[in-house]
């Protein structure tokens, strides 16, 4: 029996802590799915899964790029590979849960954070995506680029646009297509929709984009006659923000709302209500605290912690019925911990 136990221990150690060869995790990896470590849907600051995330792992560096068009803002971390743990700092890193030739699963590990606050990410090798795209478009000479297969720039077009406008902003939106011709060494930008009929501003947008040819790396795209990249542009001037934003690979103007999510003003209001809720709880003003947490979630539906606090106060104050209603709401939002609390405490 003792021998069998030792064998089981050895197998457990080998599976969970075996040293991974660094060459297995090196390369360009594209994220295609994410979840919380406990299996919950993405929550809180993770609730909008990134439309594009690239991890470049090579020679002790992990570089993260969330922009499919350029790597200018790429952030890099030095790491040490210890067994199956990519250690990026004294207190954090990524556990390699699975790695094959073409796939990779990483899970965050941060001291002090519970499983429902840590993200698990699923990746596929970039070469696989490129190979698939080329196979599907092998007879095409004119292609429409996507987030997963696109030329990249050596600079940010957004920055060039903001410099060109020289703080002379106004509120308008437009939809367009940027068309790159590798052989002709030129770019032609077409505006298909605009909320403002200011031809001078539209001409300026086209001029900046048309003159960006030298910034694009077209090494992998020479076989194509043209590469089309759709985009939406938003120029905004308010009391707290002004500038131009561009989102590529879409013609849907509502993408700005989806990507930027909750308004900054509502995030601040949510945070303020959340803090007031904590203070009211410390002062044993439970009903007042519940109201504040309700308002916090109302302003920012990504703030799942406000709901958890609301349910906990109901339960602590003896109102099991309302606590169960909130836990049920949390579980419907795809949160594993909320589901466990509901099953444990509610009939």
TORTI-388723 format. One line per 4 residues: their letters; for each residue z, y, x of N, C-alpha, C. Coordinates in steps of 0.05 Angstrom, whole numbers, plus 32768, in hexadecimal, padded with zeros to 4 digits. Atoms other than C-alpha are relative to their C-alpha. Layout:
BEGIN
a = Z:Y:X:Z:Y:X:Z:Y:X | ...
This chain:
BEGIN
xxxx = 8000:7FE8:8011:8000:8000:8000:8000:8019:8011 | 7FFF:7FE9:7FEE:8012:802F:8039:7FE5:8004:800D | 801A:7FFE:7FF4:7FD0:8020:805A:7FEB:800D:7FED | 8012:7FF5:8014:7FAA:802F:801A:8005:801E:7FFD
xxxx = 7FF8:7FE4:8003:7FD0:8071:8013:7FF5:8011:8018 | 800B:7FF2:7FE9:7FBC:8085:805A:7FE2:8003:7FFF | 801D:7FFF:8003:7F73:8075:804C:7FF9:8016:7FEC | 8005:7FEB:8014:7F75:80A1:800D:8004:801B:800C
xxxx = 7FFA:7FE6:7FF3:7F95:80DA:8034:7FEA:8008:8013 | 8015:7FFA:7FED:7F61:80D4:806A:7FE6:8009:7FF2 | 8018:7FF9:800F:7F28:80D6:8037:8003:801C:7FF4 | 7FFC:7FE5:800B:7F47:8113:8015:7FFD:8015:8015
xxxx = 8002:7FEC:7FEA:7F4D:8137:8057:7FE3:8003:8009 | 801C:7FFF:7FF7:7F06:8125:806B:7FEF:8010:7FEC | 8011:7FF3:8014:7EE8:813D:8029:8006:801E:7FFE | 7FF8:7FE5:8005:7F10:817D:8023:8002:8012:8019
xxxx = 7FFB:7FF0:7FE8:7F1A:8193:806B:7FED:7FF9:8017 | 8012:8007:7FEA:7EE1:8175:8093:7FF2:8018:800C | 800D:7FEA:7FF3:7EC3:81A3:80C6:7FE2:8001:7FF8 | 801C:7FFD:8007:7E80:81BE:80AE:7FF1:800C:8018
xxxx = 8010:7FF5:7FEB:7E4B:81CA:80E2:7FF4:801B:7FF8 | 8009:7FE5:8008:7E3A:8214:80E3:7FE3:8002:7FFA | 801D:7FFF:8004:7DF0:8205:80E5:7FF9:7FFA:7FE3 | 8005:8007:801C:7DF5:81E9:809E:8002:8018:7FED
xxxx = 7FFD:7FE9:8012:7E0A:822B:8080:7FF0:8019:8009 | 8010:7FEA:7FF6:7DDD:8258:80A9:7FE6:8003:7FF0 | 8019:7FFB:800E:7DA1:827A:8089:8003:8016:7FEB | 8000:7FED:8016:7D8F:82A6:804E:8006:7FF1:7FE6
xxxx = 7FF8:800D:8019:7DB2:8292:800D:7FFF:8014:7FE9 | 8002:7FEF:8018:7DA3:82AF:7FC8:8012:7FF6:7FEA | 7FED:8008:8015:7DD9:82AE:7F93:7FF1:7FFE:7FE5 | 800D:8003:801A:7DC2:8293:7F4F:8014:7FFD:7FE9
xxxx = 7FEC:8003:8015:7E04:8289:7F2A:801C:8006:800B | 7FE5:7FFB:7FF8:7E4D:829D:7F2C:8014:7FFA:7FE9 | 7FEA:8005:8013:7E8F:828B:7F0A:801A:8005:800E | 7FE6:7FFD:7FF3:7ED9:8294:7F16:8008:7FE4:800A
xxxx = 7FF8:801A:7FF3:7EFB:825E:7F40:800C:7FED:7FEC | 7FF4:8012:8013:7F20:8243:7F04:7FEC:7FF6:7FEB | 8015:8008:8013:7EDE:8238:7EE0:7FFA:8014:7FEA | 8005:7FEC:8014:7EE2:8276:7EB5:7FE6:800F:8005
xxxx = 8017:7FEE:7FFD:7EA7:82A3:7EA7:8009:8017:8011 | 7FF9:7FE9:7FF0:7EA4:82DF:7ED5:800F:8015:7FEF | 7FEF:7FED:800F:7EDA:8312:7EC1:8006:8018:8011 | 7FF8:7FE7:7FF2:7EF3:8357:7ED2:7FE9:800D:800F
xxxx = 8015:7FF3:7FF0:7ECC:8377:7F0B:7FE9:7FED:8005 | 8016:8013:7FFC:7EA2:8337:7F0E:7FF0:7FFC:7FE6 | 800C:8008:801A:7E8D:8338:7EC4:7FE2:8004:7FFF | 801D:7FFE:7FFF:7E47:8350:7ED5:7FF7:7FF3:801A
xxxx = 8009:800E:7FE8:7E2C:831C:7F05:7FE8:800F:800C | 8016:7FF1:7FF2:7DFF:833C:7F39:7FE5:7FF4:7FFA | 801B:800A:8004:7DB5:8338:7F2A:7FF3:7FF6:8019 | 800A:8009:7FE6:7DA9:832C:7F74:8016:8000:8014
xxxx = 7FEC:8001:7FEB:7DD7:8316:7FAC:7FF5:7FED:8016 | 800A:8010:7FE9:7DC0:82FE:7FF1:8016:7FFF:8015 | 7FED:8004:7FEA:7DEE:82E0:8025:7FF0:7FF7:8018 | 800D:8008:7FE7:7DD3:82DE:806C:8015:7FF7:8014
xxxx = 7FEC:800B:7FEF:7DFC:82B0:8098:7FF3:7FF7:801B | 800C:8007:7FE6:7DED:82AC:80E3:8013:8008:8016 | 7FF1:7FFB:7FE7:7E14:82A7:8124:801A:800F:7FFC | 7FE5:7FF4:8005:7E59:82B8:8109:8000:8019:7FF0
xxxx = 8001:7FE9:8011:7E42:82EF:80DB:7FF7:7FF9:7FE4 | 8008:8004:801C:7E3E:82EF:808F:7FF9:801C:7FF5 | 8009:7FE6:8009:7E14:8329:8075:7FF8:7FFE:7FE2 | 8004:8000:801D:7E12:8339:802B:7FEE:8017:7FF7
xxxx = 8012:7FEB:800A:7DD9:835F:800A:7FFB:7FFC:7FE2 | 8003:8002:801D:7DD7:836E:7FC0:7FE8:8010:7FF5 | 8018:7FF1:8008:7D96:8396:7FBF:7FE7:7FF0:8007 | 8018:8011:7FFA:7D55:836D:7FB8:7FEA:800F:800E
xxxx = 8016:7FF1:7FF4:7D2B:83A6:7FD4:8006:8009:801D | 7FFA:7FF8:7FE5:7D50:83BB:8013:801A:7FF5:800A | 7FE7:800A:7FF4:7D87:83A6:8043:800F:8016:800E | 7FF4:7FEA:7FF2:7D9C:83EB:8059:801E:8000:7FFC
xxxx = 7FE3:7FFF:8005:7DE1:83E5:8038:800C:7FE4:8003 | 7FF5:801B:7FFB:7DEB:839D:804E:801A:8002:800F | 7FE5:8001:7FF2:7E34:838F:8061:8003:7FE6:800E | 7FFD:8018:7FF0:7E44:835D:8097:801D:7FFB:8008
xxxx = 7FE4:8008:7FF9:7E85:8337:80A6:7FFE:7FEC:8016 | 7FFD:8014:7FEC:7E97:8312:80E5:8011:7FE9:7FF4 | 7FF0:8015:800B:7EB2:82CD:80D5:8004:7FEA:8014 | 7FFA:8018:7FF1:7ED0:828F:80F3:7FFF:7FE8:7FED
xxxx = 8002:8017:8011:7EBE:824B:80D6:8016:7FEC:8008 | 7FEA:8013:7FFB:7EFD:8220:80D1:7FFF:7FEA:7FEC | 8005:8016:8012:7EEF:81DC:80B3:7FEB:8008:7FEB | 8012:7FF7:8015:7ED0:81F0:8070:8006:801C:7FF7
xxxx = 7FF8:7FE5:8008:7EEC:8237:806F:7FF3:8015:8012 | 800C:7FE9:7FF2:7EC4:8275:8082:8014:8016:8000 | 7FEA:7FED:7FFE:7EFD:82A2:8099:7FF5:801B:8008 | 800B:7FE5:7FFA:7EE8:82EC:8095:8016:8014:8007
xxxx = 7FEA:7FEF:7FF9:7F2D:830B:809D:801A:7FEF:8001 | 7FE7:800F:7FFE:7F76:82F8:80A6:8008:7FF5:7FE5 | 7FF7:8007:801B:7F7F:82F3:805B:7FEA:7FF6:7FED | 8015:8007:8013:7F3B:82E1:803E:7FE8:7FF2:800E
xxxx = 8018:800E:7FF6:7EFA:82BB:8044:7FF3:7FF1:7FE9 | 800E:8010:8014:7ECF:8288:8020:8003:7FE2:8007 | 7FFF:801D:7FFD:7ED9:823D:8016:7FE5:7FF5:7FFA | 801A:800D:8005:7E99:8215:801D:8006:7FE7:7FF0
xxxx = 7FFA:8016:8011:7EA0:81E7:7FE2:7FEA:7FEA:8001 | 8016:8013:7FFE:7E5C:81C7:7FEA:7FE9:800D:800F | 8018:7FF6:7FF3:7E20:81CF:8018:7FEC:7FE9:8004 | 8016:8013:7FFB:7DDD:81AA:801A:7FEA:8010:800F
xxxx = 8016:7FF3:7FF2:7D9B:81BA:803A:7FF7:8019:7FF1 | 800A:7FEA:8010:7D88:81E8:8001:8014:800F:7FEE | 7FED:7FF4:8012:7DC8:81F9:7FDC:801B:8005:800D | 7FE6:7FF9:7FF4:7E0C:8218:7FEA:8012:800A:7FEA
xxxx = 7FEC:7FF6:8013:7E4B:8223:7FC1:8017:800B:8010 | 7FEA:7FF3:7FF2:7E7E:8255:7FDB:8014:800A:7FEB | 7FEB:7FF5:8011:7EC1:8268:7FBC:8012:8012:8010 | 7FEE:7FED:7FF3:7EEA:82A5:7FCE:801B:7FF4:8004
xxxx = 7FE4:8007:7FFB:7F2E:829A:7FED:800E:8019:800A | 7FF2:7FE7:7FF8:7F5C:82D7:7FEF:801D:7FFC:7FFB | 7FE4:8004:8003:7FA6:82D1:7FFB:800C:8011:7FEA | 7FF3:7FF1:8016:7FCF:82E4:7FBE:7FF1:8002:7FE6
xxxx = 8010:7FFF:8019:7F96:82DF:7F8B:7FFF:7FE4:7FF3 | 8002:8019:800F:7F97:82AA:7F55:7FE3:7FF8:7FFB | 801B:800B:8003:7F5B:827E:7F44:7FEF:8010:7FEC | 8010:7FF1:8013:7F47:82AA:7F09:7FF7:801B:800A
xxxx = 8008:7FE7:7FF3:7F3E:82E5:7F39:7FEC:7FFB:8017 | 8012:8007:7FEA:7F12:82C0:7F6B:7FE6:7FF6:7FF6 | 801B:8008:800A:7EC7:82B6:7F64:7FF4:7FE9:8010 | 8010:8015:7FF4:7E9F:8278:7F72:7FE3:8007:7FFC
xxxx = 801C:7FF8:8001:7E56:8284:7F83:7FEE:7FE8:8008 | 8014:8016:7FFC:7E1A:8254:7F81:7FE7:800C:800C | 8017:7FF5:7FF2:7DE1:8260:7FB2:7FEA:7FEB:8004 | 8017:8011:7FF9:7D9C:8244:7FC1:7FF3:800D:8018
xxxx = 800D:7FF5:7FE8:7D76:824C:8003:7FE8:8012:7FF8 | 8015:7FED:8006:7D46:8287:8002:7FE4:7FF3:8003 | 8019:800D:7FFB:7D0E:825C:801E:7FF6:7FEF:7FE8 | 8006:8010:8018:7D11:8230:7FE0:7FF4:8012:7FEA
xxxx = 800A:7FED:8014:7D07:826C:7FB2:7FE5:800A:8007 | 801A:7FF5:7FF7:7CCE:8288:7FDB:7FEA:7FEB:7FFD | 8014:8016:8002:7CAB:8244:7FDE:7FF8:7FFB:7FE3 | 8006:8004:801C:7CB1:823C:7F93:7FEF:8016:7FF4
xxxx = 8010:7FE9:800A:7C96:8282:7F85:7FE3:7FFE:8009 | 801C:8002:7FF5:7C5A:8277:7FB3:7FF1:7FEA:7FF3 | 800D:8017:800C:7C4B:8234:7F94:7FF7:8007:7FE3 | 8006:7FF8:801C:7C4D:8252:7F4D:7FEA:8015:7FFF
xxxx = 8014:7FEB:8000:7C1F:828B:7F63:7FEB:7FFC:8016 | 8012:8006:7FE9:7BF3:8267:7F96:7FE3:800A:7FFC | 801C:7FF7:8005:7BB2:827E:7F75:7FFF:801E:7FF9 | 7FFE:7FE4:8007:7BC9:82C5:7F69:7FFC:8012:8018
xxxx = 8003:7FEC:7FEB:7BB2:8300:7F93:8010:8019:7FFA | 7FF1:7FE9:8009:7BD7:8334:7F6B:8019:7FF6:7FF2 | 7FE7:800B:800B:7C20:8325:7F5D:8013:8016:7FF8 | 7FEA:7FEF:8008:7C5C:8345:7F3C:8019:7FF6:800E
xxxx = 7FE9:8008:7FF1:7C98:8343:7F6A:8019:7FFC:7FEE | 7FE7:8004:800F:7CDD:832C:7F52:8017:8005:8013 | 7FE8:7FFD:7FEF:7D24:8334:7F6C:8001:7FEB:8015 | 7FFE:8016:7FED:7D1E:82F1:7F8E:7FE9:7FFE:8014
xxxx = 8017:8000:7FEE:7CDA:82FD:7FAE:7FF3:801C:8000 | 800A:7FE4:7FFF:7CCB:8344:7FC3:8000:800A:801C | 7FFE:7FF2:7FE7:7CBA:836E:7FFF:8019:8011:8001 | 7FE8:7FEF:7FFD:7CF5:8395:801B:7FFA:8018:8011
xxxx = 8005:7FE8:7FF1:7CF9:83DB:8036:8015:8004:8016 | 7FEE:7FF9:7FEA:7D18:83F7:8075:8011:8019:7FF9 | 7FF0:7FE9:8009:7D35:8431:804D:8002:8000:7FE2 | 7FFC:8000:801C:7D4C:8442:8008:7FEF:8015:7FF2
xxxx = 8012:7FEE:800E:7D19:8461:7FD9:8011:8014:7FEF | 7FED:7FEF:800F:7D53:847C:7FAF:8008:8019:8010 | 7FF7:7FEA:7FEE:7D6B:84A5:7FEA:7FE9:8014:8004 | 8017:7FEF:7FFB:7D24:84BF:7FF7:7FFB:8012:7FE7
xxxx = 8004:7FF0:8018:7D1E:84D5:7FAE:8015:8016:7FFD | 7FEB:7FEC:8003:7D61:84F9:7FAE:7FFC:8017:8014 | 8005:7FEB:7FEC:7D4E:851D:7FEE:7FE9:8012:7FF6 | 8017:7FF1:800A:7D0B:8532:7FCF:8007:8013:7FEA
xxxx = 7FF9:7FEF:8017:7D2B:854E:7F91:8013:8017:8008 | 7FEF:7FEA:7FF5:7D5B:8579:7FBC:8013:800C:7FEB | 7FEC:7FF9:8014:7D91:857A:7F86:7FF5:800E:7FE7 | 800C:7FF3:8017:7D60:8595:7F53:7FFB:7FEB:7FEB
xxxx = 8001:8016:8013:7D70:855F:7F20:7FFE:800A:7FE3 | 7FFE:7FFC:801D:7D67:855B:7ED5:8003:7FE5:7FF4 | 7FFC:8019:800D:7D74:8525:7EA2:7FE6:7FF5:7FF5 | 8018:800D:800A:7D38:84F7:7E9A:8000:7FE3:800A
xxxx = 8004:801B:7FF8:7D24:84AE:7E9E:7FE3:7FF9:7FFF | 801C:8009:8001:7CE3:848B:7EAD:7FFD:7FE3:8008 | 8006:801C:7FFA:7CC3:8447:7EB3:7FE5:8000:800F | 8018:8001:7FF0:7C8E:8436:7EE7:7FFB:7FE7:800F
xxxx = 8007:8017:7FEF:7C6C:8405:7F15:7FF7:800B:801C | 8008:7FFA:7FE4:7C67:840A:7F61:7FEE:7FE9:8009 | 8013:8015:7FF8:7C2A:83E5:7F7A:7FF9:8003:801D | 8004:7FFF:7FE3:7C24:83D4:7FC4:7FE6:7FF0:8006
xxxx = 8019:800C:7FF7:7BE0:83C4:7FE3:8002:7FFB:801F | 7FFC:8005:7FE4:7BEE:83A3:8027:7FE7:8005:8012 | 8018:7FFD:7FF0:7BA6:83A2:8041:7FF7:801D:8001 | 8008:7FE4:8002:7B97:83E9:802A:8015:8013:800B
xxxx = 7FE9:7FF1:7FF5:7BDB:8400:8045:8006:8019:7FEE | 7FFA:7FEA:8012:7BEA:842A:8008:8010:7FF6:7FE8 | 7FF1:8005:8018:7C16:842E:7FCB:7FF7:8013:7FEA | 8007:7FF0:8017:7C04:8446:7F86:8015:7FFD:7FEB
xxxx = 7FEA:8001:8014:7C3B:8458:7F54:7FF5:800A:7FE6 | 8008:7FF9:801B:7C2D:8459:7F0A:8019:8004:7FEF | 7FEA:7FFB:8013:7C5D:8478:7ED8:7FF6:7FFA:7FE4 | 8009:8009:801B:7C57:8456:7E94:800F:800D:7FE9
xxxx = 7FF0:7FF3:8015:7C8E:847B:7E6E:8013:8013:800E | 7FED:7FEC:7FF6:7CB9:84B9:7E78:800C:800F:7FE9 | 7FF3:7FF2:8016:7CEC:84DC:7E4C:7FFC:801E:8003 | 8004:7FE3:7FFC:7CDA:8520:7E6A:7FE3:8004:8009
xxxx = 801C:7FFA:7FF9:7C94:853D:7E6E:7FFF:8016:8015 | 8000:7FED:7FEA:7CA1:8561:7EAF:7FED:7FF5:8015 | 8014:800C:7FEE:7C62:8551:7ED6:8007:8005:801E | 7FF8:7FFA:7FE4:7C7E:8572:7F16:8014:7FEB:800A
xxxx = 7FEC:8013:7FF8:7CBA:8543:7F17:7FF4:7FE4:8003 | 800D:801A:7FFF:7C8F:8506:7F08:7FEE:7FFE:8018 | 8011:8000:7FE8:7C5E:8519:7F3E:8011:7FFD:8019 | 7FEF:8002:7FE9:7C98:851F:7F6F:800A:7FE3:8003
xxxx = 7FF8:801C:7FFF:7CB1:84D9:7F5D:7FE9:7FEF:800B | 8017:8010:7FF7:7C6B:84BC:7F67:7FFA:8006:801E | 8005:7FF9:7FE4:7C62:84E2:7FA9:8012:7FF1:8013 | 7FEC:800D:7FEE:7CA2:84C6:7FC7:7FFA:7FE2:8002
xxxx = 8005:801D:8000:7C92:847E:7FB2:7FE5:7FF9:800D | 801B:8005:7FF4:7C48:8482:7FC6:8000:8003:801E | 8000:7FFC:7FE3:7C5B:8499:800C:8014:7FEE:800E | 7FEC:8012:7FF4:7C8C:8460:8018:7FF4:7FE6:800D
xxxx = 800D:8019:7FF7:7C59:842C:8031:800C:7FF6:801B | 7FF7:8008:7FE5:7C72:842C:807A:801C:7FF4:7FFF | 7FE5:800A:8002:7CB8:841B:8062:8002:7FE2:7FF8 | 8000:801B:800B:7CA4:83D8:8043:7FF9:7FEB:8015
xxxx = 8006:8017:7FEE:7CA6:8397:806A:7FEF:7FEC:7FF0 | 8014:8010:800F:7C68:8372:8052:7FF7:7FE7:800F | 8007:8016:7FEF:7C67:833B:8086:7FFA:7FE6:7FF0 | 8004:8019:8010:7C6D:8303:8051:7FED:8004:7FE8
xxxx = 8010:7FFA:8018:7C3D:8325:8020:7FE4:8008:8007 | 801B:7FF8:7FF7:7BFD:8330:8048:7FEA:7FF1:7FF1 | 8015:8010:800E:7BD9:82F9:8020:7FF9:800C:7FE4 | 8005:7FF6:801B:7BDE:8322:7FE0:7FF1:801B:8001
xxxx = 800F:7FE7:8002:7BAF:835A:7FCB:8012:8016:7FF7 | 7FED:7FEC:800A:7BE7:837E:7FA6:801A:7FF3:7FF8 | 7FE6:8009:8009:7C31:8378:7F98:800B:8016:7FEE | 7FF7:7FEC:8014:7C4A:839B:7F59:801F:7FFD:7FFD
xxxx = 7FE3:7FFF:8004:7C93:83B0:7F53:8007:8013:7FE9 | 7FF9:7FEE:8015:7CA8:83CB:7F0F:801B:800D:8005 | 7FE6:7FF2:7FFC:7CE2:83FD:7F0D:8006:8013:7FE9 | 7FF7:7FEB:8012:7D0B:842C:7EE3:800F:8014:8010
xxxx = 7FF3:7FEB:7FF1:7D25:846F:7EFB:8010:8012:7FEC | 7FEF:7FEE:8010:7D5D:849B:7EE1:8009:8018:8010 | 7FF6:7FE8:7FF4:7D6A:84E3:7EF4:8015:800B:7FEE | 7FE9:7FF8:8010:7DAD:84FD:7EDD:800F:8017:800C
xxxx = 7FEF:7FEA:7FF7:7DD6:853C:7EE2:8015:8005:7FEB | 7FEA:7FFB:8011:7E1B:8540:7EC3:8016:800F:800F | 7FEA:7FF2:7FF2:7E5E:8560:7ED4:800B:7FF0:8017 | 7FF4:8011:7FEC:7E73:8525:7EFE:7FEB:7FF1:8012
xxxx = 8014:8010:7FF0:7E31:8506:7F17:7FE4:800E:7FFE | 801C:7FF8:8000:7DEB:851B:7F2B:7FF1:7FF0:8015 | 8010:800F:7FED:7DB3:84F6:7F4D:7FEC:7FEE:7FF2 | 8015:8012:800A:7D7B:84C4:7F45:8006:7FE3:8007
xxxx = 7FFC:801C:7FFC:7D83:8479:7F3D:7FE7:7FF1:7FF8 | 8018:8010:8005:7D4D:8444:7F3F:8008:7FE2:7FFF | 7FFC:801D:8002:7D4E:83FB:7F29:7FE4:7FF3:8000 | 8019:800D:7FFE:7D14:83D0:7F3E:8000:7FE5:7FF1
xxxx = 8005:801A:800E:7CF7:8391:7F1C:8008:8000:7FE3 | 7FFC:7FFE:801D:7D01:83AA:7ED5:7FF1:8018:7FF5 | 800B:7FE9:800E:7CE1:83D8:7EA2:8013:8007:7FE9 | 7FED:7FFB:8015:7D1F:83D9:7E76:8015:8015:8008
xxxx = 7FEE:7FEA:7FF9:7D45:841B:7E79:801D:7FFA:7FFA | 7FE4:8007:8006:7D83:83FB:7E5B:800D:7FF1:8017 | 7FF4:800E:7FE8:7D8C:83D7:7E9E:8015:8012:800D | 7FEC:7FEE:7FF4:7DB2:8415:7EB6:801B:7FFC:7FF3
xxxx = 7FE7:8005:800E:7DE7:8408:7E81:800B:7FE5:8008 | 7FF7:801B:7FF9:7DEA:83BE:7E92:800B:7FFE:801C | 7FF7:8001:7FE4:7DF0:83C8:7EDD:8018:8011:8006 | 7FE9:7FEE:7FFB:7E1F:8403:7EDE:8016:7FFB:7FED
xxxx = 7FEB:8009:8012:7E44:83E7:7EA2:800F:8016:7FF3 | 7FEF:7FED:800D:7E7F:840F:7E8A:7FFE:801C:800D | 8001:7FE4:7FF5:7E7C:845B:7E92:8019:8005:8010 | 7FE9:7FFA:7FEF:7EA9:8475:7EC9:8017:800E:7FF1
xxxx = 7FEC:7FF2:8010:7ECD:84A1:7E97:8011:7FEB:7FF0 | 7FF2:8014:800F:7EDE:8464:7E6D:8011:7FEE:8012 | 7FF0:8010:7FED:7EF5:843D:7EAB:801A:800E:8007 | 7FE8:7FF0:7FFA:7F25:8476:7EBC:8013:7FFF:7FE9
xxxx = 7FEF:8001:8018:7F3F:8477:7E74:800E:7FE5:7FFE | 7FF5:801B:8002:7F48:842C:7E75:8016:7FFC:8015 | 7FEC:8002:7FEB:7F6E:842F:7EB7:8019:800F:7FF9 | 7FE9:7FEF:8008:7F9A:8467:7E9D:8011:7FF2:7FEB
xxxx = 7FF2:800E:8015:7FAB:8440:7E5E:800F:7FE7:800B | 7FF5:8018:7FF4:7FB8:8401:7E87:801A:8007:800E | 7FE8:7FF8:7FF1:7FEA:8425:7EB4:8016:8009:7FED | 7FEC:7FF7:8014:800D:8445:7E78:800B:7FE7:7FF1
xxxx = 7FF7:8019:800C:8011:83FF:7E5A:8015:7FF3:8011 | 7FED:800B:7FED:8035:83E6:7E98:801B:800F:7FFF | 7FE8:7FEF:8001:8066:8420:7E96:8010:7FFB:7FE6 | 7FF3:8005:801A:8074:8416:7E4C:800E:7FE5:7FFF
xxxx = 7FF4:801B:7FFF:8081:83CC:7E59:801A:8000:8010 | 7FE8:7FFE:7FF0:80B2:83DC:7E90:8017:800D:7FF1 | 7FEC:7FF2:8010:80D6:840A:7E5F:8007:7FF1:7FE7 | 7FFB:8012:8017:80D7:83D0:7E2C:7FF6:800C:7FE6
xxxx = 800D:7FF5:8018:80AC:83F8:7DFC:7FE7:7FEE:7FFA | 8014:8015:8001:8084:83BA:7DEA:7FE8:8008:7FED | 8015:7FF8:8012:805D:83D4:7DAE:7FEE:8015:800C | 800F:7FEA:7FF3:8048:8412:7DD4:7FEF:7FF4:8017
xxxx = 800E:800D:7FEA:8035:83E7:7E10:7FE7:7FF1:7FF5 | 8016:800F:800C:8009:83BA:7DE3:7FEA:8013:7FF8 | 8014:7FEC:8008:7FE6:83F8:7DC8:7FF0:800A:8018 | 800E:7FF6:7FE8:7FD6:8411:7E0E:7FED:7FEB:800B
xxxx = 8011:8015:7FF5:7FBB:83CD:7E24:7FE8:7FFC:7FEE | 8017:8002:8013:7F90:83CB:7DE4:7FEC:8016:8006 | 8012:7FE9:7FFB:7F74:8410:7DF4:7FF2:7FFC:801B | 800C:8005:7FE6:7F68:83FB:7E3D:7FE8:7FEE:7FFD
xxxx = 8016:8013:8004:7F3E:83C0:7E27:7FE9:800C:7FEF | 8014:7FF3:8010:7F1A:83EB:7DF3:7FEE:8011:8011 | 8010:7FEF:7FEF:7F03:841C:7E28:7FF0:7FF0:8014 | 800E:8010:7FEC:7EF0:83E5:7E59:8003:7FE2:7FFA
xxxx = 7FFF:801C:8009:7EE0:83A0:7E3D:7FFF:7FEC:8018 | 7FFF:8011:7FE8:7EDC:8385:7E85:801D:7FFC:8009 | 7FE4:8002:7FF7:7F27:838F:7E8D:800F:7FEB:7FF0 | 7FF4:8016:800D:7F3D:834A:7E77:801E:7FFF:8004
xxxx = 7FE3:7FFF:7FFA:7F82:8355:7E97:800F:800F:7FEA | 7FF3:7FF1:8016:7F91:8387:7E5F:8006:7FED:7FE9 | 7FFC:8014:8016:7F89:834E:7E2C:8016:7FEC:8008 | 7FEC:8013:7FF7:7FB3:831E:7E56:801C:800D:7FFD
xxxx = 7FE7:7FF2:8002:7FEB:8352:7E59:8009:8003:7FE3 | 7FFA:7FFC:801D:7FE6:8360:7E0E:800B:7FE6:7FF4 | 7FF7:801A:800A:7FED:8315:7DFE:801B:7FF9:800A | 7FE6:8006:7FF4:8027:830D:7E2E:8017:800F:7FF3
xxxx = 7FEB:7FEF:800D:804E:8346:7E0E:8005:7FF7:7FE4 | 7FFC:800B:801B:8042:832B:7DC8:8011:7FE7:8001 | 7FF1:8019:7FFE:805B:82E7:7DDE:801D:8004:8009 | 7FE5:7FFA:7FF6:8097:8303:7E04:8011:800C:7FEB
xxxx = 7FF0:7FF2:8014:80AC:832D:7DC9:8003:7FEF:7FE6 | 7FFC:8013:8016:80A9:82F0:7D9A:7FE9:7FFF:7FEC | 8017:8000:8013:8066:82FF:7D77:7FEB:7FEC:800A | 8011:8015:7FF6:8046:82BC:7D86:7FE4:8001:7FF2
xxxx = 8019:8000:800F:8011:82C4:7D4F:7FEC:8013:800C | 8013:7FED:7FF3:7FF2:8303:7D6E:7FF9:7FF9:801C | 8005:8009:7FE4:7FFA:82E7:7DB4:7FE9:7FEB:8000 | 8014:8015:8002:7FD0:82AB:7D9E:7FE5:800B:7FF9
xxxx = 8019:7FF3:8007:7F9B:82D8:7D7F:7FF2:800C:8019 | 800B:7FF3:7FE8:7F93:82FD:7DC2:7FF7:7FEA:8014 | 8008:8016:7FEE:7F92:82BC:7DEB:7FE6:7FF3:7FF6 | 8018:800B:800B:7F5D:82A1:7DBC:7FE8:8012:8007
xxxx = 8015:7FED:7FF9:7F34:82E1:7DC7:7FF8:7FFD:801D | 8005:8002:7FE3:7F3B:82D9:7E13:7FF1:7FE6:8005 | 800E:801A:7FFB:7F26:828F:7E10:7FE3:8001:7FF6 | 801B:7FFD:800A:7EE9:82A2:7DE6:7FEF:800F:8015
xxxx = 800D:7FF1:7FEB:7ED7:82D1:7E1F:7FFA:7FEF:8019 | 8007:8012:7FEA:7ED1:8294:7E4C:8015:7FFE:8016 | 7FEB:8000:7FEB:7F14:829A:7E71:8011:7FE7:7FFE | 7FF2:801A:8000:7F33:8257:7E84:801E:8003:7FFC
xxxx = 7FE3:7FFC:8002:7F7A:8272:7E8B:8008:8007:7FE3 | 7FFA:7FF9:801B:7F77:8291:7E46:7FFF:7FE8:7FED | 8002:8018:8010:7F60:824F:7E28:8018:7FEE:8005 | 7FE9:8011:7FFA:7F99:822A:7E4C:8019:800B:7FF2
xxxx = 7FE8:7FF4:800C:7FCD:825B:7E32:7FFF:7FFC:7FE1 | 8003:8005:801D:7FB1:8254:7DEB:8007:7FE3:7FF9 | 7FFB:801C:8006:7FB2:8208:7DED:801D:7FF9:8005 | 7FE4:8006:7FF9:7FF8:8207:7E0C:8013:800B:7FEB
xxx = 7FEC:7FF1:8010:801A:8239:7DDD:7FF9:8002:7FE2 | 8009:7FFB:801C:7FF1:823A:7D9C:7FF8:7FE6:7FF3 | 8008:8018:800F:7FE8:8205:7D67:7FE3:8002:7FF7
